Amino acid sequence: MRSVEFEFEFTKDGSTIIITKLPELVVMFEELYLRISVLKNHPNILNEITKLTDTERIIKHVIELINEWAEF
């Protein structure tokens, strides 16, 4: 996820900036969300369940924010 970068582009009139490749970004976060969900069910991860739950919650909020941002 550290390699994720937002790419910006101006509209034809030059007054609005849009984010390109937004769907790819959403897919990356959704995959990470699924990986964390799977990890939470692993028996050897019980010591880290609080961190995973917090991370899962943050990622869920990021996905919701990006989706709302895309609709805007």
N, C-alpha and C positions, 0 to 999 in steps of 0.2 A: 504494500500500500504506500510505501514511502516514495515510490516512483510515479505515483499518480500526479498528474499535472493538469490544471485547467488550461484550456486553450481558448483564447478570445479572438473575436473577429468583429469587425465593424459592418453594419448594414450598408446597403448601397448608398444611402444618403449620408452616411458617416456620423450620424448623431446617436446611434444606439450600438452598444456593445453586446454581442451574444456569445454564449459559451458553446463551443463546438464539441463534438464527441460526448455529449452528456449521457446518451443511452449507455455507452461503454462504461462510463463512470458508475452509473447506477448498477449495472451488472456486476462490476467488481465489488461494490459494497454488499450487494445481495449474496454473492458467493462467500465473502468473508463472514457475513451474518450466519449463513448455513454452516460454515466450518465451526464457528463458535458454538452453535447449537448442538452439533455432533460432539464436540469436545466436552460439553457440559454433561453428557450422558456416559462418558468414559469413567470407569471406576477409579482409575489412578489420578484423577483430576480433582477429587473432592476437596483437597486443600486450597485449590484456586477457584472454587466455584463463585465466590463473591466477586473476584476480579472479572471473571468471565461474564457474569450476569451484568455487571456494570458496563463492560465493553459492549455486550450485546445490546443493552439499552441505548447506549450512545450511537451505535451504528444504525439502529432502527430509527432514531431521530434524524440522523444524517440522511438516510434514505428518504424519509418523509419530507425533509427540507428540500432536498434536491428535486424530488417529484413536484412539490409545490412551486419551486423556483422555475422548473421547466414549464409548468402550466401558465405561470405569470408572463 
